[in-house]
Amino acid sequence: FVYCYEYDVRNRLTKKIFPDNSFIQYEHNVQSTSKVSNIENDPPKRIIDNLGNQTNFTYNNLFAINKITDTLGNIITYDYDELDRYNSIKNKLGAIYKITYNKLHLVTSIENPALNKAISTYDVKGNLLSKKDYNGQQTTYVYDSQDRIKTITNALNYSTTLNYNKNGEVVSITDPKGNSIYYEYNNRGWVSSIKDMQGNETLYFYDNAGNVVRKVKPDNSETLHEYYNNNLLKKIEFSGTTNNIFFEYDGNSNLTKLTDWTGEYKYSYDNRNRLIEIIEPSGLKIQYAYDANNRRTFLKLFNDGIVENYRLNYSYDSLNRVTQIADNLNSNVKFTYDIGSRKLSQEYSNGIKTSFAYNNLDFLTQIKSLNSSQSCLFQLDYTQDKNGNILSESELNGLTKTYSYDNIYQLLGVNYSNGASTSFTYDVAGNRLNKTENGAVSSYSYNNLNQLTQLIENGIQTNYYYDLNGNLTQSSNANETINYGYNFLNKVSSISKTGLENVTLNMAYNGLDKRISKTYSTGESYNYCYDGLNVLSETSTQYAGNKAYYMTGAIDEIYARTINGQKEFYINDKLNSLRKVTDINQNILKSFDYKPFGELLSGTSGNNHYLYIGREKDFDSIYFYRNRSYNSANGVFQQADPIGIAGGLNLYAYVNNNPINFIDPLGFCAIPEVSPDNPPDFRNDLGDVTGGGGFPPLGGGGFGGMPVMVGEVLTGGITGITSPAMPGQVYNGSKTGEGGKGSQENNKYKPKRKQIFTVFKNRKEAKDAASKNGLWNIKPEKHGNGISHFHDINHANKNKPNIHYGFND
């Protein structure tokens, strides 16, 4: 594919032309104080896309951005201190964030528009000593003589300890309960072994390029990987089976064919490397199209590969925000936004309109749904603490839920205005010890792997058992036994209940780790087709053999469903949990409410099985979270986290025990549902001042020191083909970006830092050179060109050259 570039007489880029003849234009100042023109000292003053939308930039005398004005005239303003560091940022809504630094140019405080401060302290070497969030809750860090983190102590005074080998690699991590995980490395510094407290060990083997070629799980099952010369995955083999996965690519490294035990998946791309067609083994076909601004314009579904059965059309405004999604079955949803790109309204074609309100910190404060007669069908009013944790939730029916948290934001309890209450206690590792619901106490016990082993509830004792890979295999009590089976992908493949109810659920997956069907022994069955990670259509015996078609937005955000011409429109809360199902005449067909960890408080699911946070209910309180199953009654996952400690030291805990404010749609790690519109980069500079998230990476590739196993860990992720991102998608009031893919090409022409890469003979020379200016990272990084490197303290200053001190390892 040919990309063309045009330049002016001063060699400044003026136009980029894509293979489809769409383009982006760049305008520069007529006069420039610079004798040499480059992107650092002569950036563009205006960027114009193919549709005529403009983004304008002004700069200070050091060519740092002072102001960005979008095509609608909305302005972001940047102010700098005497050292040319961000001093304050005013967003499009006029909210101001202020930043302060120490002598090492490290961020020491961020003041938000409510004048709340998040504060960090450092030692003279630049090591982070403490971080205090907007509520004043503090996490502290202690280092060893080589400036490596030794202990991390949270706001409850619980400490996690790290130990290292002579190469500075983490060899063990011990949680506050004394449970440890152990790491070994090969001579290249790559993780070769991960072992738990019970001696269960996972082994990793690599090729010379650092690709994992073999993984041996604790049960001795093996996964083998083969790669092309360009390090793209070629084949995956699973020991003890003939179920292999084969990959083929085009010259641009786009996956063109995947062959697994279900057949062939074929993928086609346009001349801008955008996915335009998927053909599944059944013959089902999905097609995509895009406009000149790289925005998806339609999706077409052909069940038999020939006849178009379902179509979604997308419309956008000049800021690349989705303004309408409409299908070919006469359903649509329309969106409006404020100048800060926060979603203000969402209106369905049945006439129901939902509005969203926010405070000056971008916290969602109200969801309100009205019918065309302006009668209120649904309303939630929220209050939050300084960090954004919900303190109260008031419903239209007068019911108010009041929430309380401990110092690390684990949910301690909920009190209902009708007199009901539920409270929780936890051990130091985050395991739930007790649940007291309206006076009735349930108690929980765990082993040293944080696996739930026993529950005593209503006088009944339930015992839980696991395999060597960390999967729940059985739960049993005097009334019933539930057995769980797993396939070679380590995915739950069967659930069988005997006792009070005798029923079995069988599940099948493809080579993309996506669940393609589930069948109950009662005869109820579902077959799935996906648009990326979201369900697009289902065939089910529940629908008399007809297909259900879903209109979706962000992950698990379902707007509408159509079955045999019957339309349903969904009203969701801030977590994307289904609250109301309405018909074409604005009648409420079903209503749902939930307990804190996702159990149904009211409502009967029937054939509406996408419920809590938009996830699919399989059995009783068991939900399918794509990569593992979640038990909402116990508040735990039933398999160990596939990404290891990157999702948190407790491999089974659900969203850090904060289900009111976090979601986990992939079954990996907690994601804050509503994120304040903080200035870019600074939350990371403060070490994630709002808390949450997983444990820091350990090195050796992958997440948290665990090598990422392609085709094994991420549903629809690394080896999977996900549908192109939809610009400006919104999680019920939490924007995921103003431009999505449509704005990436503009964003990359914001002035870039100068990148300097120097390669030294060895690790010591590189570290010594970086230390002369103050060492930024005590453990080398590796990304981009694959060379390990250190940074000096200027890495924190986005307006200074980014120097890489590399070495060959």
N, C-alpha and C positions, 0 to 999 in steps of 0.2 A: 504494500500500500504506500502511496506517495503523499507525503506531507510537504507543503510548500511554504517558504518563509520569505517575506519581503522586508527590506530595510531602507532607511533613509540615508542621506549623504554622510551622516555621522555614525553610520553602522548601527543604528538603533532599530530594533524590531518594530515594524509597523503593522504587520499582518501575518497571521498564521492561517493557512488554508488547509482544510482537512480533505481526505480522499473523496468525500462526497460533495466537495466544493462549498461546504459551509465554512465559515471563517470567524475569526476574532480579530478586531482592529485595536491597535495601540497608538495613542497620541502622546507626544512628548512636548515639553516646554521648548519654545522656539530658541530661547537662549539658555545656556547652561554654564554654570561656573566651573564645571569640570573640564579639564584638558583631555581626559580620556573617558570615553563613554562605555559604561557597562551597567548591569542591572543594579549594582550596589550604589553607584553615585549618579546615575541618571535614569531613575525609574520612570515608568509612564505616569502621566497625569490623568489619563482617561483610558478606560477599556470599554470597547463597544462590541456587543455580541452580534450574532448574525441577524437578530430580530430588532436591532437598533437600541437595545437596552444599554444604558451607560452606567458605569461606576467611575466616580471621580476621586482623585487623590490629591491631597496637598501635603507638603513635607516641610520639615525644618531645615536649617542650613547644614545639618549633618545627614540629610536625606532619610530621616526617620519619619514615619507617617504621622502627620498632625490630625488629619481629618479624612474620613471616608464618607462619601455621599452616594447613596444608591440611586437608582433610576427614578425613584419616587420622591427623592429629595430628603430622605431620612439620613441622619448624620450620626456617625460615631466619632468622638473626639478623643485624642490622646494627648496627654500632657507629660512633660519630662522634667526630671530634676537636673541639677547642674552637671551631673555625670552622664546625662543622656539615657537615664533609666526611666521606665514608666513610673510616673508619679501619681497619675490618676487617669481613669478612663470613664468617659461618659457614654452610655449606650444610647440607642435610638429613642428610648423612652425618657431620657434625661436623668436616669439613675447614675450616680457617681460611685465608683470604687476607687479607693486610695491605697497606695502601696508604699511601704517603707523598706529600707535595706540597712544592712550593717556594712562595715568597712570592707568586707569580702564580697560585697555586691549580692549577698544572699537575701532573699525576701524575708523580712522579719514580721511584717504584719500586713493584713488586708482588712480594710474597713469597708463594710458594705453600705448601701444607701440608708439602712436603718441605724447606722453608726455603731454597729456591732463589729468587734475586732476578732480576727483569728490571728494568733501570735505563734511565732517559732523562735527558738533560741539555738545558738550554735556555739561550739568551742572555737578556740583560736585557729584551728585547722580547717574549720568549715564543716565539721561533723554536726549533724542535727542532734541537739540534746533534748529538745522538747517541742511538742506542737500542741497548741491549745485551740480548740474549736470555738465557734461563736457562742456556745453555751458555757465556755470556760472549762470543759472537760479536757484533761491533759494526758498525753502519752509521752513517756520519757524513754531515752535511749542511753545505754552505756556501752563504751567501746573498749577494746583491748589495746595493748601497746602498739599494735599495727593498724590502728584506726578501723578495725572491723567491728561491726555491731555484735555485742556480746549478749546483752539482754534488752528486751523491749517490755516495758511495763505500762499496762493500760490504765484507764481512769478508775478501775476498781482495785488497783494495786496488784493485779495478777501479772506475773512475769513469764515471758517466753525466752528461752536460752538457746544460743547458737554456739556450736563448736566448729573449729576449722582445722585443716591439716596444714602442713608446712607450705603448701602452694596457695594458701588463702581460700581454699574451697570448703564450703560448708559440709561437714561430715555428719552432723547430727543437729536436730532441732527438737527441743523438749518443751512441751506445752505447759501451761500453769498447773496441770494435774500431775505432771511427771511422766506423761506418755511421750515417747520419743519416736522419731523417724530417722533412719540412718542412710547415708549416701556414700557410695564409692565411685571413683573416677578412673578412667583409663589414662594413658600417658599423654593424651591430647587435652586432658581437662574436661572430657565429656562424661556425663553421668553414665556409669556402667551398671550400677546396682542401687535399688531402693528397697530397704528392708524395714518392716514394721516391728512393733514390740513383741509380736508372737513369732517372729522369725520368717514370716512370709516375705519372699524376695522376688522382685521383678528385675530381670537382667536385660541390658541393652547392648547391642553390637552395631558397629558403624563401618562404613566404607571410608576411604581416604578423604572424601569430600564432606564427611560429617553427617551423611544420611544414615538414618537407622535402617539397617538391613535385616535385623532379627530382634525380636522381642520374645522373651520367655516369661510367662506369667507364673505366679506362685503355684498354680495347679499343674505346671509343666507344659501347658499348651503353648504353642509357638505361632508367631506371625512373622512371615518372611516378606521382605520388600525387595523388589528389583527396580533399577533406575536406568533411564537413558543416559547417554553421555552428557547431556545438558542438565542432569540431576532431576529431571522430571520423572515422576513415578511411572513405572512401566507395568508392574505386576504386584499383586498381593496374594500370598498363599497362606492358608490356615491349616495348621497341622491336624491330622485326623479326618480331614474332609477333602472332597474334590471341588469345593466351592472357591474358586479363584476369581480375582478381579483383574481385568486387563484395561490399560489406558492407552489411548492414541491421541496425538496432538497435531495441530497444523504448524506451519513455520513460525507463527507468532506465539507459540506455546499455549494456544487455546485448546482445551480439551474438546476433541471432536467425536470420540467414541469411548464409551465405557461398556465393557462386556462382563456380566456377572451371571449368577445362577438363574436369574430371571430372564436373561436375554441381552439385547443390545440397546443402549441409550445413545442416540446420535444428536450432535449439537452443531449448529451452523451459526456463522457470524457475518456481520456486514464488514465493509471496508474500514470501519473504525473500531473493529474488534468487539463490537457489541453483540451480545447473544440475540439471535433473531428466530431461532427455531430449535425445538426439542422434539424428538420422536422417541417414544417409549416402546418397549418390547411388544406391548399389546397393539401397537399401531396408533395409539393416541398421540396427538400432535398439539404442541403449543407454539404459537408464533408471537413475536414482539416487534414493535416498530417504534421509531424515535424521531424527534424533530431535530432541527439544526442545533439546538441548544443541549442536545444529548438527553432529552427528557423522554421518558416512555410516553407514547401517544396511544397505543392500544395493545391489548392482549387478546388473542383469539385461541379458542379451544376447539379442537376437532376430535370428537370421541373415537371416530373410526379412521381418522387421518384424512378424510375427504370432506365431509359435511361440517360446516361451522355450527357448533352447538351453543357456544357461549362466547361473549365478547365484552371486553371492558375498554372504555374510552376514557382518556385522561385529559383534563384541561388545566392550564396554569396561568398565573399572573406574571407580570414582568420581573418579579423577584424569584421566579421559579417555584412558587408555592402552589401546591395542588389546589385548584378551586372547584373541581368537580370530577367525580368518578361516576360514569353512567354505563349500564349494561344494555344488552340488546333485548332484555326482557322488561323494559320500561321501568327499571328501578334506577335511582341515582341518589347521590349524596353531594351536597355543596358545602363549601367551607369559606369562611371569611377570617381575616387576621387583623391584628392591630399593627402599629408601625414597628413593634418589636418582634413581629412574626409569631406572636402567641395566638393560638387558635381562639377566636372569639365566638364563632358559631358553627354549627353542623346541622344542616337541614336535609331531611329525607324527602323523597318524592311522595310519601304519604302525608306530608304536611307537618310532621312533628319536627320542631326546631329546638336544638339544645344549645344553650349559651354557656360560656365559661368566663369566670371572673378571677382576677389575680390581685395580689398586693404588690408593693413596690420592690419586693425581692423575687418576683416571678413565681411565688408559691400560689398554687391553685386554691382559691378560697370558696368557689361555688360552681356546681354543675346544676343546671336547671333546664328541664325539658317541658315545653308547652305544646299543646295541640293547636290546630288552626283557629280554635275559638278562644285561645289564650288561657285555657284551663291548664293548670300545672299537673303533669303526670308523674314527675319525678324531680326531686331536689335533694342535693346534699350540700351542706355548708361545713367548711373545714376551718379549724384554727390550728396554728402551728407554733412550735417553739422557735428560738432564734436559729436553730440549725435546719428547720424545715420539717421536723418530725411532727406528725399530726397529733394534736392534743385532744381534739374533739371532732365528732362527725355527727351532724344533726340531719335527720331525715324529714321528709314531708309529713309523715304520719305522726310526728312529734317525738319519735324515739331519738334520744341522744346517746351516743357512745363516747365515753371519756377514757382516754388512754394514759397509762403511766409507764415510765421507762427507768432502767437503772443508768448508771453513769456511762456505760458503753452502748446504751440504746437498745438493750434487749427489752422486749415487751414484758412488763411486770403484771399488767392486768388491764381489764376493761370493765368499767362500771356502766350499766345501762340505766337510763332514767326511769325504767319501769321496776327497778329494784333488783334486777338480776346482776350477777357479777361473775367474772372468771379471773383467776390470778395464777401466776406461774412462778416457780423458783428454778434456779439453774445451778449446776456445779461450776467450778472454775474453768472447765473446758468448754462450757456452753451447752452442756447436756441438760435437758429438762428433767428435773427431779420430781416436781409435784405440779399437778394441775388441780386447782380447787374451783369447781363450777357449781355455783349456788349451794355451797356447803359440802358438796360431795368431793372427796379427795381421791385422785388417782396418783399412784407413785410409780416411778420408773427407775430401772437399774441398767448399768452399762458395763462393758468390759474395758480393757485398756486400749482398745482401738476406737473407742467412742461409739461402738455398736450397741444399739438397744438390745438388751438380753431378756428383760422381764418387765411386764406391766401388771400392776394389780389395780383393778378398776371394778367397782361395785362388788367387791368380794371375790372376783374371778381373776385367777392368775393366768397370764398369757406368756409363753416362753418363745424366744426368737432364736433362730439358728442361721449360720452363714457359711458360705463356702470359702475356700482359700483366697479367692479373688475379691472377697469383700462384699459378695452379693447375698442378700437375704434369701434363704432357700425354704424356710418354713416358719410359720407361726402357729402355735397350737394352744388350746385351752380345753376345758372340760366340755365345751359346747361345739367347737369346730376346729378344723385344721385347714390351713391354707398352705399349699406347696407352690413354689416358684421355680420355673425352669429357665435356663439361659442357653443361647446359641453360641456359635463360634465367634460372633461379633461381641460377645459378652453383653448382649441385649436380652432383656426379659422376653422370653418367647412363649411362656405359658403361665397361667395362674389357675390353680385348681382348688376349689373349696369343697369340703365334705363336712357333714354334720347338720347344722340347722338348715343349710342350703347346699345342694349338690349341683355345682356348675363349674364349667371349665372355659377359660378364655385362651385361645391360641392366636399368636401374632406372627406376622412375616415381615421381613425387611429386605431392602435391596442393597446393592453395593455402595450406595451413597449414605448408608446408615439411616435411611428414612423408612419409617413404618409404612408399608404399602397395604396392609390388610389386618383386620382382626375379626375373629369368629368366635361366638359363644356357643356352648353346647346346646343352648336353647334354640338355636337356629338363627339368632340375630347376627348379622355380619356387616362389615364395612370395608370398602375398597377405596383407596385414596389417590387423588391426583393433587400435586402441589404447585403453587406459584412461589418458588423460592422455599422459604420455611413455612409459609402459610398454606392451609388447605384451600384448594381452588374448587374441587368437586369431590363428592362422595357418591358411591353407589351402595345402597343398603336395603336389606330386607325390610327395614323400618319404613322405607319410603315406597313400598310396593314395587321394588325393582327400579324405581325412577332415580334419577340423579339429583342430588342437592348441589346447587351452585352458590358459592360464597363470594361476596364482595368484601375485600379486606384492604387495610391500609398498612400501618406499621405491624411489626410482629405481634400476632395474637389479637390484633384490633379488628374485630369483625363488625361490619356495618349492617349487612343484610344477607339473607339466605332465601333462595327460591327453590321450591320443590313442586314439580308438576304444575307450574303456573301459580302456585300459592306463595305469596311473598311475606317475609317476616323482616322486620327492621329492629335492630338491637339498640338498647340504651345501656351503656356501660358506665362503671364508676372510674375513678382515677387509676385503679390498678388494672383496668380492662376486664374486670369481672362483670359477667352478664347480670344486669339488674332487672331489665324489662324486655319482654318480647312483644312487639306490636304488629298489627296487621295493616293492610292497605287502607283500612277505614279508621285508623288511629286507635283501635281498640287494644287494650292491654290483654294479651293472651296468657302471659305467665309473668310472675314476679319472683325474684330471688333475693335472699340476703345471706350473709356468711358470718361465721364465727371468725375470730382473729386469724387462725391459721388455715382457714379455707373450708372447714366443714360447713355444710348447708345449715343455716339457721332457720330458713323458711324457703318453701318452694320444692317442687318435685321436678326432676330433670326431664323425664320422658325421653323424647328424641332430641332434646337440646343438651348435648353432652359437652359443649365448650362452655365451661362455667367459670370457676375460680381463676382469676387472672387470664382468662381466655384459654386455659389449658383444657385438655380433654379428659373427662372422667371415665375411668375404666370399670372400677369396682368400688362400691360403697364409698369409702373416703380415699381411695387410691386414684391419683391423677398421673397421666402420662406427660412427662416433661422433656420429651424428645430423646434425651440421652440417659435418663433413668426415671424411676417411678418415685412419686412422693406420697407419703401417707399423711393426710391433713389432720387426722385424729391424733396422731402421735407427734406431728410437727417435725418429722425427719424424712430424709431420703432413704430408700431401701437398698441402694447400692453406693459404694464409695464413689467419691467425686472423680470422674474420668480425667480431669486436669490436675488432680492431686491437690497440693496445698495452695495452688494459685487461687482456689476458691475459698481458702480459709484452712486453718490447721485442723479443725474438726471436719472430717470428710463426709459427715452425714447431717450436720446441722442445716436447717433451712434458713436462708437469707439472714444469717447472723442473729436469728431469733427476733427479727424486726419485720414481721410480715405486713405491717400497716403501711410501711414506707418503701419497701423494696420488693422487687420481683426477680424471678430467675427463669425466664422462658426457655432456656436451653438446658437447665439442670446442671449448670456449671458454677455460677457465682452470683452473688447479690448485685442487682442493678438498681440504683435509686430511680424511682419512677418519675418524680418531678425534680428536675435539677435547676437550682437558681442560675440565672444568667450571669455567672461570674466572668471576669475578664479571661481571655484565653491564656493558657499556660500556668496561671498563678496557683490554681488549686494543686497542681502537681508540684510546683516549687515549694509549697508549704507541706508537702507530704500528705496530700489529701486531707485537708483540714476538717472535713465533715465526717470523717470516719468511714467504716465499712470497707468492703473490698477484700482481696485475698492477701496472701503472704508474698513478700518480695521475691522475685526470681532468684534462683541460686546459681545460675550459669549452667552451661552445658546444653543449652538449646531448649526450646519449648517453654512450657508454662511452669514456673516455680521449680525449675530444675528437672522437670519431667520431659523427656524428649517427646515432641508431638508425633504421634503415630498417624500418618496419613491414612484416611479411609477408615479409621478406627475410633477416633475420638469425637470429631466434630460432625454433627448432623448437618448435611448439606454444606459443609464448610470447606475444609482444605481441598479435598478431591471433588467435592460436590459442586454442581452448577447451581448457583442461586440466581434468581431472576434479578435483573438490573435494579439498583436502588431507585426508589421513587422519591424525587426531590421533596424536601420540606415536610416529610411525614411527621405526624404528631401522635404522641401517646396521650390522648385525652388531656391536652393542656401542657404537655411537655414537649417542646419542639426538639427534633433531632437534627436540626440544621436548616438554615434558610434556603440553601440551594441544592443540597444533596449532590448527586452526580452532575446536575446541570450547572453547578457553580464551581466545580473543581478546577476547570480550566482558568476561570477568573482568579480563583484563590491563589493558584500557583504563581501568578504574576504580581502578587503583593511583594514588595521588596524582600529579596532573600538575603540571608546572611552569607557572608563570604565563607567558604569552606576551605580550610587548609589541612592537608593530610601529609604528615611526615612519617616515614617508616624507619624505625631504629633497629639495631642489630638484635636486641633482645628485650625482654620484659623490663628488666631493671633500668636500662638506659631510657626507655620510653617513660617509665614512671618517674625517674629522676628529673627528666626534662619537664614533664608536666608539673612536678612539685615546685619548680623554681618560681612559678607564678601562683602557686597554691593549688593543691590537688583537688579535683572535683569529685571523681569517683574512685573509691578505694579498690573496686574490682573492675577489671576491664570490660568493656562492652564489645559486642560484635554484631554488626548489621551492615546492610548495604553491600559493600565490596567484600565482606567476609573477613576483614582484617581486624584482629583484636586491637583495642586502643584505649588510652586514657584521655581525659579532658582536664584542662586547668579551670580555674574559677571563672574565667570569662564565659564558660559554657552557660552560666546563669544569666548573662547579660545578652539579651536577644539582639542588641544593636552593635555588638562587638563580633569580630571574626570568630568562627567556631573552629578551634584548632584541635585536630586529632593527632595524638601521639601514638602511632601504631608500631606494632612489632610482629614478627613472624613467630607463631607458636607451633 
